[in-house]
Amino acid sequence: MAQNIPLNTFKTVALPVTTVANTVYTCPAGVTTVVLLAQVSNINTSSTVDVTASHVRNGNTTRLIANTAIPVEDAASLLLGKLVLETGDGFSISASANGSAELALSILETSNG
């Protein structure tokens, strides 16, 4: 029996970034996801934080941005355009210090059925 997935669903993923490269979002089965916005904020009041964000597919990691310095109490967009994620694809991010960065992803999930 087919899954009952809404045609279009907008979501926000917001979370702190750690020093471990974590896949913070994985595209579900039967869905194509468009990452509309990927922004990271440096919430540290005294140090620059370096951020790396990646697209993950079948164990292969492709860096979207690598070791990019985000100034104190500033923010940066991790994408210049949109990013399409297919079923099983992931979005991964890490920072040079725990407790120094926060991520916001705005996504659109679209049913493939």
C-alpha positions as CSV (number, residue, x, y, z in Angstrom):
1,M,0.0,0.0,0.0
2,A,1.3,3.5,-0.9
3,Q,2.3,5.9,1.8
4,N,0.0,8.9,2.4
5,I,2.5,11.7,2.1
6,P,1.3,15.3,1.6
7,L,2.1,16.8,-1.8
8,N,4.2,19.7,-0.4
9,T,5.3,20.2,3.2
10,F,7.4,23.1,4.4
11,K,9.6,22.5,7.4
12,T,12.3,24.2,9.5
13,V,15.2,22.4,11.1
14,A,17.0,24.5,13.8
15,L,19.7,23.1,16.0
16,P,23.1,23.7,17.6
17,V,26.1,22.7,15.6
18,T,28.8,20.4,17.1
19,T,32.4,19.5,16.3
20,V,31.2,16.1,15.0
21,A,29.9,16.1,11.4
22,N,26.3,15.1,12.0
23,T,23.7,14.5,9.3
24,V,21.1,16.8,10.7
25,Y,18.5,16.0,8.0
26,T,17.9,13.0,5.8
27,C,15.4,13.0,2.9
28,P,12.6,10.5,3.7
29,A,11.5,7.7,1.3
30,G,9.1,8.7,-1.4
31,V,10.1,12.4,-1.1
32,T,12.3,14.9,-2.9
33,T,13.4,17.8,-0.6
34,V,14.5,21.2,-1.7
35,V,16.7,23.1,0.8
36,L,15.5,26.7,0.4
37,L,17.8,28.2,3.0
38,A,20.8,27.0,5.0
39,Q,22.1,29.6,7.4
40,V,24.5,29.2,10.3
41,S,25.0,31.8,13.0
42,N,28.1,32.3,15.2
43,I,26.7,32.8,18.7
44,N,30.1,32.9,20.3
45,T,30.8,36.4,21.8
46,S,34.6,36.2,21.5
47,S,35.8,33.8,18.8
48,T,35.4,33.1,15.1
49,V,34.0,29.7,14.3
50,D,34.8,27.6,11.3
51,V,32.0,25.7,9.6
52,T,31.8,22.8,7.1
53,A,28.5,21.7,5.5
54,S,28.1,18.8,3.2
55,H,25.7,16.8,1.0
56,V,25.8,13.1,1.8
57,R,24.7,10.4,-0.7
58,N,25.3,6.7,-0.4
59,G,28.3,7.2,1.9
60,N,29.8,9.8,-0.4
61,T,30.3,13.3,1.1
62,T,30.5,16.4,-1.0
63,R,31.4,19.6,0.8
64,L,29.2,22.6,0.0
65,I,31.3,24.9,2.2
66,A,34.5,23.9,3.9
67,N,36.2,25.4,7.0
68,T,34.6,28.8,6.4
69,A,35.2,31.3,9.1
70,I,32.0,32.9,10.5
71,P,32.9,36.1,12.4
72,V,31.9,36.7,16.0
73,E,28.1,37.2,16.4
74,D,27.6,37.0,12.6
75,A,25.9,34.6,10.2
76,A,26.5,33.1,6.8
77,S,24.4,31.4,4.1
78,L,25.7,28.0,3.3
79,L,24.1,27.8,-0.1
80,L,24.2,30.2,-3.1
81,G,21.0,28.7,-4.5
82,K,18.8,25.7,-3.8
83,L,19.9,22.2,-2.9
84,V,17.8,19.2,-4.1
85,L,18.0,16.1,-1.9
86,E,16.7,12.8,-3.1
87,T,15.5,9.9,-1.0
88,G,18.2,8.9,1.5
89,D,20.4,12.0,0.8
90,G,21.5,14.0,3.9
91,F,22.7,17.4,5.0
92,S,25.6,17.3,7.3
93,I,27.3,20.1,9.3
94,S,30.1,20.6,11.8
95,A,31.8,23.5,13.5
96,S,35.3,24.1,15.0
97,A,33.8,24.5,18.6
98,N,30.8,23.1,20.4
99,G,28.3,25.7,21.6
100,S,29.4,28.3,19.1
101,A,27.1,27.9,16.1
102,E,23.4,27.4,15.3
103,L,21.9,26.1,12.1
104,A,18.6,27.0,10.4
105,L,17.4,25.0,7.4
106,S,14.2,25.9,5.6
107,I,13.1,22.9,3.5
108,L,10.3,21.9,1.1
109,E,9.4,18.2,1.0
110,T,7.5,17.1,-2.1
111,S,5.9,13.7,-2.5
112,N,7.2,11.6,-5.4
113,G,3.9,9.8,-5.7
